[in-house]
Amino acid sequence: MRPSRAEVYPIRLREKLPTIRIPLRAKDTDALLDLQALIDECWATGGYDDIDYSVEPVPPLGSADAAWARSLIRPVA
C-alpha cells in the first residue's frame, strides 16, 4: 500500500489556475489536468446565466478583490 501523499498548489484569487498532475498507476506517468481550461469550459457550457453576480459573495471578498471581481462582471443587456 502506498502512503497518502498530497500536493498543494497555492494561488491568489486573481491568478490563473494551474495545471496539476493526476497520479495513475505506479508504472504510468501522471496525467496533466489544466484546471483553468476545465473551469473555463464549465463556465461556457454550464448554464451560469441564472446566478445574480451583483450579490455579495459568501464569504465576502476584501475591498480590493471585490473591486476586481466587479470589474469582471458584464452588465446584462
PDB file of N, CA, C and O in Angstrom:
ATOM      1  N   MET A   1       0.843  -1.180   0.000  1.00  0.00           N
ATOM      2  CA  MET A   1       0.000   0.000   0.000  1.00  0.00           C
ATOM      3  C   MET A   1       0.890   1.245   0.000  1.00  0.00           C
ATOM      4  O   MET A   1       1.869   1.319   0.743  1.00  0.00           O
ATOM      5  N   ARG A   2       0.542   2.205  -0.829  1.00  0.00           N
ATOM      6  CA  ARG A   2       1.297   3.445  -0.950  1.00  0.00           C
ATOM      7  C   ARG A   2       0.837   4.441   0.120  1.00  0.00           C
ATOM      8  O   ARG A   2      -0.365   4.600   0.335  1.00  0.00           O
ATOM      9  N   PRO A   3       1.772   5.108   0.788  1.00  0.00           N
ATOM     10  CA  PRO A   3       1.354   6.092   1.787  1.00  0.00           C
ATOM     11  C   PRO A   3       0.605   7.251   1.125  1.00  0.00           C
ATOM     12  O   PRO A   3       0.822   7.555  -0.048  1.00  0.00           O
ATOM     13  N   SER A   4      -0.264   7.881   1.880  1.00  0.00           N
ATOM     14  CA  SER A   4      -1.015   9.022   1.355  1.00  0.00           C
ATOM     15  C   SER A   4      -0.052  10.162   1.054  1.00  0.00           C
ATOM     16  O   SER A   4       0.856  10.462   1.829  1.00  0.00           O
ATOM     17  N   ARG A   5      -0.277  10.782  -0.088  1.00  0.00           N
ATOM     18  CA  ARG A   5       0.519  11.937  -0.472  1.00  0.00           C
ATOM     19  C   ARG A   5      -0.421  12.987  -1.031  1.00  0.00           C
ATOM     20  O   ARG A   5      -1.467  12.667  -1.596  1.00  0.00           O
ATOM     21  N   ALA A   6      -0.048  14.204  -0.871  1.00  0.00           N
ATOM     22  CA  ALA A   6      -0.854  15.298  -1.397  1.00  0.00           C
ATOM     23  C   ALA A   6       0.073  16.377  -1.926  1.00  0.00           C
ATOM     24  O   ALA A   6       1.202  16.526  -1.458  1.00  0.00           O
ATOM     25  N   GLU A   7      -0.408  17.119  -2.895  1.00  0.00           N
ATOM     26  CA  GLU A   7       0.309  18.274  -3.402  1.00  0.00           C
ATOM     27  C   GLU A   7      -0.574  19.491  -3.184  1.00  0.00           C
ATOM     28  O   GLU A   7      -1.796  19.413  -3.308  1.00  0.00           O
ATOM     29  N   VAL A   8       0.043  20.598  -2.862  1.00  0.00           N
ATOM     30  CA  VAL A   8      -0.679  21.838  -2.627  1.00  0.00           C
ATOM     31  C   VAL A   8      -0.258  22.825  -3.710  1.00  0.00           C
ATOM     32  O   VAL A   8       0.926  22.973  -4.011  1.00  0.00           O
ATOM     33  N   TYR A   9      -1.245  23.491  -4.284  1.00  0.00           N
ATOM     34  CA  TYR A   9      -0.995  24.466  -5.333  1.00  0.00           C
ATOM     35  C   TYR A   9      -1.543  25.817  -4.875  1.00  0.00           C
ATOM     36  O   TYR A   9      -2.647  26.191  -5.272  1.00  0.00           O
ATOM     37  N   PRO A  10      -0.809  26.549  -4.060  1.00  0.00           N
ATOM     38  CA  PRO A  10      -1.337  27.827  -3.584  1.00  0.00           C
ATOM     39  C   PRO A  10      -1.337  28.866  -4.711  1.00  0.00           C
ATOM     40  O   PRO A  10      -0.338  29.048  -5.407  1.00  0.00           O
ATOM     41  N   ILE A  11      -2.467  29.536  -4.873  1.00  0.00           N
ATOM     42  CA  ILE A  11      -2.566  30.618  -5.858  1.00  0.00           C
ATOM     43  C   ILE A  11      -3.408  31.730  -5.254  1.00  0.00           C
ATOM     44  O   ILE A  11      -4.191  31.508  -4.330  1.00  0.00           O
ATOM     45  N   ARG A  12      -3.236  32.901  -5.779  1.00  0.00           N
ATOM     46  CA  ARG A  12      -4.049  34.039  -5.365  1.00  0.00           C
ATOM     47  C   ARG A  12      -5.320  34.072  -6.203  1.00  0.00           C
ATOM     48  O   ARG A  12      -5.375  33.493  -7.288  1.00  0.00           O
ATOM     49  N   LEU A  13      -6.332  34.748  -5.695  1.00  0.00           N
ATOM     50  CA  LEU A  13      -7.636  34.800  -6.339  1.00  0.00           C
ATOM     51  C   LEU A  13      -7.541  35.232  -7.807  1.00  0.00           C
ATOM     52  O   LEU A  13      -8.259  34.700  -8.653  1.00  0.00           O
ATOM     53  N   ARG A  14      -6.684  36.170  -8.106  1.00  0.00           N
ATOM     54  CA  ARG A  14      -6.620  36.748  -9.456  1.00  0.00           C
ATOM     55  C   ARG A  14      -5.709  35.979 -10.413  1.00  0.00           C
ATOM     56  O   ARG A  14      -5.602  36.349 -11.583  1.00  0.00           O
ATOM     57  N   GLU A  15      -5.059  34.931  -9.948  1.00  0.00           N
ATOM     58  CA  GLU A  15      -4.156  34.153 -10.787  1.00  0.00           C
ATOM     59  C   GLU A  15      -4.899  33.071 -11.552  1.00  0.00           C
ATOM     60  O   GLU A  15      -5.935  32.569 -11.116  1.00  0.00           O
ATOM     61  N   LYS A  16      -4.339  32.727 -12.709  1.00  0.00           N
ATOM     62  CA  LYS A  16      -4.849  31.605 -13.496  1.00  0.00           C
ATOM     63  C   LYS A  16      -4.654  30.315 -12.691  1.00  0.00           C
ATOM     64  O   LYS A  16      -3.645  30.152 -12.006  1.00  0.00           O
ATOM     65  N   LEU A  17      -5.618  29.412 -12.778  1.00  0.00           N
ATOM     66  CA  LEU A  17      -5.480  28.125 -12.097  1.00  0.00           C
ATOM     67  C   LEU A  17      -4.373  27.309 -12.752  1.00  0.00           C
ATOM     68  O   LEU A  17      -4.148  27.440 -13.956  1.00  0.00           O
ATOM     69  N   PRO A  18      -3.683  26.476 -11.993  1.00  0.00           N
ATOM     70  CA  PRO A  18      -2.556  25.726 -12.541  1.00  0.00           C
ATOM     71  C   PRO A  18      -2.980  24.451 -13.268  1.00  0.00           C
ATOM     72  O   PRO A  18      -4.129  24.016 -13.196  1.00  0.00           O
ATOM     73  N   THR A  19      -2.026  23.885 -13.954  1.00  0.00           N
ATOM     74  CA  THR A  19      -2.149  22.524 -14.470  1.00  0.00           C
ATOM     75  C   THR A  19      -1.595  21.621 -13.380  1.00  0.00           C
ATOM     76  O   THR A  19      -0.480  21.828 -12.900  1.00  0.00           O
ATOM     77  N   ILE A  20      -2.377  20.617 -12.991  1.00  0.00           N
ATOM     78  CA  ILE A  20      -1.953  19.734 -11.905  1.00  0.00           C
ATOM     79  C   ILE A  20      -1.722  18.322 -12.432  1.00  0.00           C
ATOM     80  O   ILE A  20      -2.198  17.944 -13.502  1.00  0.00           O
ATOM     81  N   ARG A  21      -0.977  17.565 -11.644  1.00  0.00           N
ATOM     82  CA  ARG A  21      -0.693  16.178 -12.009  1.00  0.00           C
ATOM     83  C   ARG A  21      -1.718  15.259 -11.351  1.00  0.00           C
ATOM     84  O   ARG A  21      -2.012  15.393 -10.163  1.00  0.00           O
ATOM     85  N   ILE A  22      -2.253  14.335 -12.125  1.00  0.00           N
ATOM     86  CA  ILE A  22      -3.192  13.339 -11.615  1.00  0.00           C
ATOM     87  C   ILE A  22      -2.467  11.992 -11.627  1.00  0.00           C
ATOM     88  O   ILE A  22      -2.142  11.478 -12.697  1.00  0.00           O
ATOM     89  N   PRO A  23      -2.213  11.419 -10.455  1.00  0.00           N
ATOM     90  CA  PRO A  23      -1.477  10.147 -10.419  1.00  0.00           C
ATOM     91  C   PRO A  23      -2.325   9.001 -10.958  1.00  0.00           C
ATOM     92  O   PRO A  23      -3.528   8.912 -10.711  1.00  0.00           O
ATOM     93  N   LEU A  24      -1.662   8.141 -11.692  1.00  0.00           N
ATOM     94  CA  LEU A  24      -2.289   6.942 -12.224  1.00  0.00           C
ATOM     95  C   LEU A  24      -1.631   5.743 -11.561  1.00  0.00           C
ATOM     96  O   LEU A  24      -1.228   5.828 -10.401  1.00  0.00           O
ATOM     97  N   ARG A  25      -1.517   4.653 -12.257  1.00  0.00           N
ATOM     98  CA  ARG A  25      -0.815   3.500 -11.682  1.00  0.00           C
ATOM     99  C   ARG A  25       0.667   3.828 -11.501  1.00  0.00           C
ATOM    100  O   ARG A  25       1.198   4.711 -12.175  1.00  0.00           O
ATOM    101  N   ALA A  26       1.316   3.134 -10.614  1.00  0.00           N
ATOM    102  CA  ALA A  26       2.719   3.405 -10.286  1.00  0.00           C
ATOM    103  C   ALA A  26       3.616   3.384 -11.517  1.00  0.00           C
ATOM    104  O   ALA A  26       4.564   4.165 -11.600  1.00  0.00           O
ATOM    105  N   LYS A  27       3.335   2.515 -12.463  1.00  0.00           N
ATOM    106  CA  LYS A  27       4.192   2.412 -13.651  1.00  0.00           C
ATOM    107  C   LYS A  27       3.843   3.442 -14.726  1.00  0.00           C
ATOM    108  O   LYS A  27       4.579   3.584 -15.702  1.00  0.00           O
ATOM    109  N   ASP A  28       2.732   4.161 -14.561  1.00  0.00           N
ATOM    110  CA  ASP A  28       2.290   5.132 -15.556  1.00  0.00           C
ATOM    111  C   ASP A  28       2.711   6.547 -15.173  1.00  0.00           C
ATOM    112  O   ASP A  28       2.829   6.887 -13.995  1.00  0.00           O
ATOM    113  N   THR A  29       2.930   7.351 -16.194  1.00  0.00           N
ATOM    114  CA  THR A  29       3.222   8.761 -15.981  1.00  0.00           C
ATOM    115  C   THR A  29       1.951   9.471 -15.538  1.00  0.00           C
ATOM    116  O   THR A  29       0.854   9.138 -15.986  1.00  0.00           O
ATOM    117  N   ASP A  30       2.108  10.448 -14.660  1.00  0.00           N
ATOM    118  CA  ASP A  30       0.943  11.215 -14.214  1.00  0.00           C
ATOM    119  C   ASP A  30       0.270  11.894 -15.405  1.00  0.00           C
ATOM    120  O   ASP A  30       0.936  12.345 -16.336  1.00  0.00           O
ATOM    121  N   ALA A  31      -1.056  11.960 -15.360  1.00  0.00           N
ATOM    122  CA  ALA A  31      -1.820  12.715 -16.353  1.00  0.00           C
ATOM    123  C   ALA A  31      -1.823  14.176 -15.919  1.00  0.00           C
ATOM    124  O   ALA A  31      -1.802  14.473 -14.724  1.00  0.00           O
ATOM    125  N   LEU A  32      -1.850  15.080 -16.880  1.00  0.00           N
ATOM    126  CA  LEU A  32      -1.901  16.507 -16.567  1.00  0.00           C
ATOM    127  C   LEU A  32      -3.320  17.008 -16.762  1.00  0.00           C
ATOM    128  O   LEU A  32      -3.975  16.671 -17.748  1.00  0.00           O
ATOM    129  N   LEU A  33      -3.793  17.808 -15.825  1.00  0.00           N
ATOM    130  CA  LEU A  33      -5.126  18.382 -15.883  1.00  0.00           C
ATOM    131  C   LEU A  33      -5.011  19.897 -15.786  1.00  0.00           C
ATOM    132  O   LEU A  33      -4.603  20.430 -14.754  1.00  0.00           O
ATOM    133  N   ASP A  34      -5.372  20.588 -16.862  1.00  0.00           N
ATOM    134  CA  ASP A  34      -5.350  22.041 -16.897  1.00  0.00           C
ATOM    135  C   ASP A  34      -6.623  22.541 -16.207  1.00  0.00           C
ATOM    136  O   ASP A  34      -7.693  22.564 -16.815  1.00  0.00           O
ATOM    137  N   LEU A  35      -6.505  22.936 -14.955  1.00  0.00           N
ATOM    138  CA  LEU A  35      -7.679  23.343 -14.189  1.00  0.00           C
ATOM    139  C   LEU A  35      -8.350  24.581 -14.770  1.00  0.00           C
ATOM    140  O   LEU A  35      -9.577  24.675 -14.766  1.00  0.00           O
ATOM    141  N   GLN A  36      -7.563  25.535 -15.272  1.00  0.00           N
ATOM    142  CA  GLN A  36      -8.177  26.748 -15.822  1.00  0.00           C
ATOM    143  C   GLN A  36      -9.005  26.416 -17.051  1.00  0.00           C
ATOM    144  O   GLN A  36     -10.115  26.926 -17.204  1.00  0.00           O
ATOM    145  N   ALA A  37      -8.482  25.567 -17.930  1.00  0.00           N
ATOM    146  CA  ALA A  37      -9.236  25.169 -19.125  1.00  0.00           C
ATOM    147  C   ALA A  37     -10.516  24.426 -18.725  1.00  0.00           C
ATOM    148  O   ALA A  37     -11.560  24.612 -19.349  1.00  0.00           O
ATOM    149  N   LEU A  38     -10.437  23.599 -17.702  1.00  0.00           N
ATOM    150  CA  LEU A  38     -11.608  22.868 -17.221  1.00  0.00           C
ATOM    151  C   LEU A  38     -12.682  23.827 -16.707  1.00  0.00           C
ATOM    152  O   LEU A  38     -13.855  23.699 -17.057  1.00  0.00           O
ATOM    153  N   ILE A  39     -12.274  24.785 -15.876  1.00  0.00           N
ATOM    154  CA  ILE A  39     -13.225  25.752 -15.326  1.00  0.00           C
ATOM    155  C   ILE A  39     -13.792  26.638 -16.436  1.00  0.00           C
ATOM    156  O   ILE A  39     -14.985  26.942 -16.437  1.00  0.00           O
ATOM    157  N   ASP A  40     -12.950  27.050 -17.375  1.00  0.00           N
ATOM    158  CA  ASP A  40     -13.431  27.867 -18.499  1.00  0.00           C
ATOM    159  C   ASP A  40     -14.489  27.122 -19.300  1.00  0.00           C
ATOM    160  O   ASP A  40     -15.495  27.712 -19.694  1.00  0.00           O
ATOM    161  N   GLU A  41     -14.275  25.836 -19.545  1.00  0.00           N
ATOM    162  CA  GLU A  41     -15.250  25.027 -20.286  1.00  0.00           C
ATOM    163  C   GLU A  41     -16.540  24.861 -19.494  1.00  0.00           C
ATOM    164  O   GLU A  41     -17.632  24.957 -20.053  1.00  0.00           O
ATOM    165  N   CYS A  42     -16.415  24.614 -18.206  1.00  0.00           N
ATOM    166  CA  CYS A  42     -17.617  24.502 -17.358  1.00  0.00           C
ATOM    167  C   CYS A  42     -18.396  25.808 -17.365  1.00  0.00           C
ATOM    168  O   CYS A  42     -19.624  25.802 -17.438  1.00  0.00           O
ATOM    169  N   TRP A  43     -17.689  26.919 -17.291  1.00  0.00           N
ATOM    170  CA  TRP A  43     -18.335  28.233 -17.301  1.00  0.00           C
ATOM    171  C   TRP A  43     -19.083  28.453 -18.618  1.00  0.00           C
ATOM    172  O   TRP A  43     -20.219  28.926 -18.623  1.00  0.00           O
ATOM    173  N   ALA A  44     -18.435  28.108 -19.732  1.00  0.00           N
ATOM    174  CA  ALA A  44     -19.016  28.351 -21.056  1.00  0.00           C
ATOM    175  C   ALA A  44     -20.235  27.471 -21.317  1.00  0.00           C
ATOM    176  O   ALA A  44     -21.146  27.883 -22.035  1.00  0.00           O
ATOM    177  N   THR A  45     -20.266  26.284 -20.755  1.00  0.00           N
ATOM    178  CA  THR A  45     -21.331  25.339 -21.087  1.00  0.00           C
ATOM    179  C   THR A  45     -22.240  24.982 -19.908  1.00  0.00           C
ATOM    180  O   THR A  45     -23.164  24.183 -20.058  1.00  0.00           O
ATOM    181  N   GLY A  46     -21.979  25.572 -18.737  1.00  0.00           N
ATOM    182  CA  GLY A  46     -22.660  25.129 -17.528  1.00  0.00           C
ATOM    183  C   GLY A  46     -23.959  25.808 -17.164  1.00  0.00           C
ATOM    184  O   GLY A  46     -24.582  25.419 -16.177  1.00  0.00           O
ATOM    185  N   GLY A  47     -24.399  26.808 -17.913  1.00  0.00           N
ATOM    186  CA  GLY A  47     -25.666  27.450 -17.605  1.00  0.00           C
ATOM    187  C   GLY A  47     -25.633  28.322 -16.367  1.00  0.00           C
ATOM    188  O   GLY A  47     -26.539  28.255 -15.537  1.00  0.00           O
ATOM    189  N   TYR A  48     -24.604  29.137 -16.232  1.00  0.00           N
ATOM    190  CA  TYR A  48     -24.490  30.005 -15.067  1.00  0.00           C
ATOM    191  C   TYR A  48     -25.160  31.358 -15.278  1.00  0.00           C
ATOM    192  O   TYR A  48     -24.907  32.294 -14.519  1.00  0.00           O
ATOM    193  N   ASP A  49     -25.999  31.477 -16.285  1.00  0.00           N
ATOM    194  CA  ASP A  49     -26.632  32.748 -16.595  1.00  0.00           C
ATOM    195  C   ASP A  49     -27.765  33.103 -15.641  1.00  0.00           C
ATOM    196  O   ASP A  49     -28.284  34.217 -15.710  1.00  0.00           O
ATOM    197  N   ASP A  50     -28.165  32.199 -14.755  1.00  0.00           N
ATOM    198  CA  ASP A  50     -29.243  32.496 -13.814  1.00  0.00           C
ATOM    199  C   ASP A  50     -28.737  32.904 -12.428  1.00  0.00           C
ATOM    200  O   ASP A  50     -29.536  33.066 -11.505  1.00  0.00           O
ATOM    201  N   ILE A  51     -27.437  33.070 -12.275  1.00  0.00           N
ATOM    202  CA  ILE A  51     -26.862  33.464 -10.996  1.00  0.00           C
ATOM    203  C   ILE A  51     -26.774  34.988 -10.932  1.00  0.00           C
ATOM    204  O   ILE A  51     -26.331  35.626 -11.887  1.00  0.00           O
ATOM    205  N   ASP A  52     -27.188  35.562  -9.830  1.00  0.00           N
ATOM    206  CA  ASP A  52     -27.126  37.009  -9.632  1.00  0.00           C
ATOM    207  C   ASP A  52     -25.750  37.362  -9.070  1.00  0.00           C
ATOM    208  O   ASP A  52     -25.514  37.250  -7.867  1.00  0.00           O
ATOM    209  N   TYR A  53     -24.854  37.785  -9.945  1.00  0.00           N
ATOM    210  CA  TYR A  53     -23.487  38.096  -9.534  1.00  0.00           C
ATOM    211  C   TYR A  53     -23.360  39.473  -8.895  1.00  0.00           C
ATOM    212  O   TYR A  53     -22.262  39.867  -8.502  1.00  0.00           O
ATOM    213  N   SER A  54     -24.470  40.216  -8.781  1.00  0.00           N
ATOM    214  CA  SER A  54     -24.405  41.516  -8.113  1.00  0.00           C
ATOM    215  C   SER A  54     -24.517  41.363  -6.591  1.00  0.00           C
ATOM    216  O   SER A  54     -24.290  42.325  -5.857  1.00  0.00           O
ATOM    217  N   VAL A  55     -24.863  40.168  -6.116  1.00  0.00           N
ATOM    218  CA  VAL A  55     -24.982  39.901  -4.681  1.00  0.00           C
ATOM    219  C   VAL A  55     -23.593  39.636  -4.107  1.00  0.00           C
ATOM    220  O   VAL A  55     -22.762  38.985  -4.741  1.00  0.00           O
ATOM    221  N   GLU A  56     -23.353  40.141  -2.918  1.00  0.00           N
ATOM    222  CA  GLU A  56     -22.067  39.947  -2.235  1.00  0.00           C
ATOM    223  C   GLU A  56     -21.806  38.451  -2.024  1.00  0.00           C
ATOM    224  O   GLU A  56     -22.692  37.740  -1.550  1.00  0.00           O
ATOM    225  N   PRO A  57     -20.599  37.957  -2.371  1.00  0.00           N
ATOM    226  CA  PRO A  57     -20.314  36.532  -2.168  1.00  0.00           C
ATOM    227  C   PRO A  57     -20.139  36.193  -0.692  1.00  0.00           C
ATOM    228  O   PRO A  57     -19.873  37.063   0.137  1.00  0.00           O
ATOM    229  N   VAL A  58     -20.294  34.915  -0.387  1.00  0.00           N
ATOM    230  CA  VAL A  58     -20.077  34.414   0.967  1.00  0.00           C
ATOM    231  C   VAL A  58     -18.966  33.384   0.889  1.00  0.00           C
ATOM    232  O   VAL A  58     -19.096  32.398   0.164  1.00  0.00           O
ATOM    233  N   PRO A  59     -17.885  33.586   1.611  1.00  0.00           N
ATOM    234  CA  PRO A  59     -17.566  34.738   2.446  1.00  0.00           C
ATOM    235  C   PRO A  59     -17.248  35.946   1.573  1.00  0.00           C
ATOM    236  O   PRO A  59     -16.871  35.789   0.412  1.00  0.00           O
ATOM    237  N   PRO A  60     -17.398  37.156   2.123  1.00  0.00           N
ATOM    238  CA  PRO A  60     -17.166  38.354   1.328  1.00  0.00           C
ATOM    239  C   PRO A  60     -15.688  38.515   0.960  1.00  0.00           C
ATOM    240  O   PRO A  60     -14.798  38.050   1.673  1.00  0.00           O
ATOM    241  N   LEU A  61     -15.456  39.179  -0.161  1.00  0.00           N
ATOM    242  CA  LEU A  61     -14.096  39.461  -0.603  1.00  0.00           C
ATOM    243  C   LEU A  61     -13.592  40.728   0.077  1.00  0.00           C
ATOM    244  O   LEU A  61     -14.382  41.573   0.499  1.00  0.00           O
ATOM    245  N   GLY A  62     -12.279  40.851   0.179  1.00  0.00           N
ATOM    246  CA  GLY A  62     -11.693  42.107   0.646  1.00  0.00           C
ATOM    247  C   GLY A  62     -12.000  43.207  -0.361  1.00  0.00           C
ATOM    248  O   GLY A  62     -12.381  42.913  -1.494  1.00  0.00           O
ATOM    249  N   SER A  63     -11.844  44.448   0.023  1.00  0.00           N
ATOM    250  CA  SER A  63     -12.262  45.555  -0.840  1.00  0.00           C
ATOM    251  C   SER A  63     -11.542  45.569  -2.185  1.00  0.00           C
ATOM    252  O   SER A  63     -12.180  45.815  -3.209  1.00  0.00           O
ATOM    253  N   ALA A  64     -10.250  45.316  -2.216  1.00  0.00           N
ATOM    254  CA  ALA A  64      -9.511  45.326  -3.482  1.00  0.00           C
ATOM    255  C   ALA A  64      -9.966  44.174  -4.383  1.00  0.00           C
ATOM    256  O   ALA A  64     -10.149  44.366  -5.585  1.00  0.00           O
ATOM    257  N   ASP A  65     -10.147  42.986  -3.814  1.00  0.00           N
ATOM    258  CA  ASP A  65     -10.608  41.848  -4.605  1.00  0.00           C
ATOM    259  C   ASP A  65     -12.061  42.024  -5.038  1.00  0.00           C
ATOM    260  O   ASP A  65     -12.432  41.600  -6.133  1.00  0.00           O
ATOM    261  N   ALA A  66     -12.888  42.642  -4.198  1.00  0.00           N
ATOM    262  CA  ALA A  66     -14.280  42.898  -4.561  1.00  0.00           C
ATOM    263  C   ALA A  66     -14.347  43.856  -5.752  1.00  0.00           C
ATOM    264  O   ALA A  66     -15.146  43.650  -6.666  1.00  0.00           O
ATOM    265  N   ALA A  67     -13.521  44.892  -5.747  1.00  0.00           N
ATOM    266  CA  ALA A  67     -13.481  45.838  -6.876  1.00  0.00           C
ATOM    267  C   ALA A  67     -13.024  45.123  -8.141  1.00  0.00           C
ATOM    268  O   ALA A  67     -13.569  45.351  -9.221  1.00  0.00           O
ATOM    269  N   TRP A  68     -12.027  44.263  -8.006  1.00  0.00           N
ATOM    270  CA  TRP A  68     -11.535  43.497  -9.155  1.00  0.00           C
ATOM    271  C   TRP A  68     -12.641  42.591  -9.702  1.00  0.00           C
ATOM    272  O   TRP A  68     -12.843  42.523 -10.915  1.00  0.00           O
ATOM    273  N   ALA A  69     -13.356  41.896  -8.812  1.00  0.00           N
ATOM    274  CA  ALA A  69     -14.428  40.993  -9.237  1.00  0.00           C
ATOM    275  C   ALA A  69     -15.546  41.767  -9.933  1.00  0.00           C
ATOM    276  O   ALA A  69     -16.070  41.322 -10.955  1.00  0.00           O
ATOM    277  N   ARG A  70     -15.909  42.922  -9.380  1.00  0.00           N
ATOM    278  CA  ARG A  70     -16.953  43.740 -10.012  1.00  0.00           C
ATOM    279  C   ARG A  70     -16.546  44.159 -11.420  1.00  0.00           C
ATOM    280  O   ARG A  70     -17.395  44.271 -12.305  1.00  0.00           O
ATOM    281  N   SER A  71     -15.255  44.391 -11.633  1.00  0.00           N
ATOM    282  CA  SER A  71     -14.781  44.815 -12.956  1.00  0.00           C
ATOM    283  C   SER A  71     -14.935  43.701 -13.998  1.00  0.00           C
ATOM    284  O   SER A  71     -14.935  43.973 -15.199  1.00  0.00           O
ATOM    285  N   LEU A  72     -15.066  42.456 -13.546  1.00  0.00           N
ATOM    286  CA  LEU A  72     -15.207  41.321 -14.467  1.00  0.00           C
ATOM    287  C   LEU A  72     -16.650  41.066 -14.887  1.00  0.00           C
ATOM    288  O   LEU A  72     -16.907  40.407 -15.895  1.00  0.00           O
ATOM    289  N   ILE A  73     -17.578  41.592 -14.111  1.00  0.00           N
ATOM    290  CA  ILE A  73     -18.990  41.318 -14.366  1.00  0.00           C
ATOM    291  C   ILE A  73     -19.502  42.262 -15.447  1.00  0.00           C
ATOM    292  O   ILE A  73     -19.413  43.484 -15.324  1.00  0.00           O
ATOM    293  N   ARG A  74     -20.038  41.668 -16.508  1.00  0.00           N
ATOM    294  CA  ARG A  74     -20.595  42.461 -17.594  1.00  0.00           C
ATOM    295  C   ARG A  74     -22.051  42.769 -17.289  1.00  0.00           C
ATOM    296  O   ARG A  74     -22.780  41.902 -16.807  1.00  0.00           O
ATOM    297  N   PRO A  75     -22.487  44.013 -17.569  1.00  0.00           N
ATOM    298  CA  PRO A  75     -23.901  44.322 -17.361  1.00  0.00           C
ATOM    299  C   PRO A  75     -24.787  43.441 -18.264  1.00  0.00           C
ATOM    300  O   PRO A  75     -24.419  43.133 -19.398  1.00  0.00           O
ATOM    301  N   VAL A  76     -25.934  43.052 -17.753  1.00  0.00           N
ATOM    302  CA  VAL A  76     -26.879  42.258 -18.518  1.00  0.00           C
ATOM    303  C   VAL A  76     -27.583  43.171 -19.492  1.00  0.00           C
ATOM    304  O   VAL A  76     -28.097  44.222 -19.109  1.00  0.00           O
ATOM    305  N   ALA A  77     -27.608  42.769 -20.765  1.00  0.00           N
ATOM    306  CA  ALA A  77     -28.215  43.621 -21.793  1.00  0.00           C
ATOM    307  C   ALA A  77     -29.712  43.473 -21.819  1.00  0.00           C
ATOM    308  O   ALA A  77     -30.383  44.118 -22.624  1.00  0.00           O
TER     309      ALA A  77
END
